[in-house]
Amino acid sequence: MDHAEVLLIGGRAGVGKTTVGWEVSARLRAARVAHAVIDGDFMGAVHPPPPGDPHRADITARNLAAAWGNYAELGYRRLVYTNTVAVLDDAAPMFRRAMGDGVRLVRVLLTATDETAEQRLTGRELGSELAHEVRGSARKARLLEERAPADVVRVVTDGRAVIDIATEVVAATGWATGRCETTG
């Protein structure tokens, strides 16, 4: 495979993006599919935001390009990337710049009800951010529902085991063909 492929896993806070991303990686490892994993939330984790970059988009793009450049140099061609809004059309140019114009984007939007997201966030947010995260999660859920393109695969996470969700997400990629893949 000469071109790069990226699985973009998006969704509101509390939907299970990181957990599903790691389970997707486990499923791909079991199928011996070479890949890299990046949690996009960490690509722009600086404070304060860089001058002229209030939403941390530029630093995120620079960090993605640097990390992917390292993976690609080692022969990797597939990336699992988790981030709330990664499935939106606005994100596609960042991946094309970092991974090449021919990159294949597989976009999966994980969904959950307000009740499920709040329950998960309550278990996760042990510090001072719970109320902020719950409000932000509801806001992002509305944004994603309004702006996610029709071709984005939507996967409901309410009441489902992470293994089942990950199996559905991996199926959307077509990557786990049962053959061994190396990085070179």
N, C-alpha and C positions, 0 to 999 in steps of 0.2 A: 504494500500500500504506500503510495507516494504522497498522497494528500493527507492532511490532518482531519480528525473528526473530534467533535466535542459534544458531550452530553451535558446540557444545561438543565439543572434541577432547580426550579424556582418555587416560590410560595410564601405565604405569610409567615410571620414569626409563630412558632409553636406547631407548625404543620409537620415537622419531622425531616426537613431537608438534610441536615447534617447526618442524622441517624440513617436515613435512607441512602445517602451518598456512600457512607461507609459499608452498608450492607450490599449496595450495588458493587462496590469494590471487592467485597468478599465473594460475591457470585462470579464476578469476572475472573478473580484469581482462581477460583475452583474450576472454571472453564479454561484456564491457562491463557487468558486474553491479556496481553500487555497493555498497560494503561498507567496514567498518573492521576492523582486526585488533588484538587485545590478547593479549599473552603474560601470562597470569594469574600466573605466578611472580613477576613484577615488581610486582604490585599490593600485595603485602604484604612487600616486601623492605626491612625495617627491622630494626635490631638496637640495643639489645635490644627484645623485643616491647613494645608499649605497655602501660602499667599496666592490668591487668584484661582483657587480650587476649592470653593466652599463645600462642595458635595463629594470631594475626594475622588472624582472621576479620573482626573489625570494621573494621580499617584497609583490608583488601582490599575489603570491601563499600563503604566510603566512597570509595575510589579508583575502583572500578568505576562507581559512581553518578556521580561527577564526570566521569570520562572519557566515559561514555556520554552524559551530559547535553550535553557539548560536541559530540559527533558528531551527536546527535539534533537539536540546535539548527541544525546545518548541513544537515539533511535526510536523514541516513543512517538506514536502517531495518534494516540487516543487519550482524551482528557475527560474526566468527570469533574464538573465544576458546579458547586452549589452557591446560590445567592438569591435573595428574595426576588429581584427584578431581572435576573439574567435572561429570562425567557422573552422579554419584551424586545420589539424591533430596535429600540434605542441601543441595546447592548450589542447587537450583531457587528457593527463596525469595529468595536474594540477587539472582538475575537478575530475578525478578518485581518486587522493590522498585526495582531500578535502571532497568529497561526497561519496566515497566508490567505489570499483571496479565494482559493479553492476549498477552504475548510467546509466540511459538512457539519451543519448545526442540527442536533436532535434536541428539541425543546420539550421538557415535561414540566407541567405545572401541578404541584401537589396541592390538594384542597382539603379544608377541614371547616367544620362549623365554628361559630364563635365560641360555643360551649367547649368543644374539644380543644381548641387552641388555648383558651383561658386555663383549662385544667392542666394542660401540658406546661404552659408557662408558669403556673403556680408551683409546679413541681421542680421547675428548672431555675427560676429567678429567685434566689435566696437573699439577695441584697435589696437595694433601694430602687431598683428599676422595674418592679412588677407592674405597677399602674401604667407607667410610660410604655412598656412593652405591649400590654393588653390593648391600649388605645392605638398604638402604632400598628399592631397586627390587624385590627379591624379596618383601619384606614388602608393598609396595603392590600388587604383582601379585596376591597372595593376597587382599588386602582387596577389590580391584576385582572379582576373579572371584566372590567371595562376595556382594558388595553391589550390583553393577551391576544395575539392573532388566532384566527380560527384553526390554523394547522398545528397549534400547540397541543400536545397530548395531555389531557387532563386526567389525573389519577386521584381518586378520593382516598383519604387516609383514615377517616373516622371508623373506629371499631375494627380495624384491620391489623394483622400482624405485620411487622416490618419486613419479614422474609417474603410475604405475599406481595407487598407493595414493591419491593425491590425486584422481584421476579417480573412483574408487569413493566417496570421501568426498563430493565435490561432487554426485555422483548422488543420494546420500542426502538432500541438501537440496532438490532440485528447483529450485534457483535459476538454473542456467544454461540458460535457455530459448531462447537465441539472439537475444533482443531486447535492444536498448540500454536501460539504465535510468539515470536521472539521480538526483540527490539531492534535488531539490526538488519 
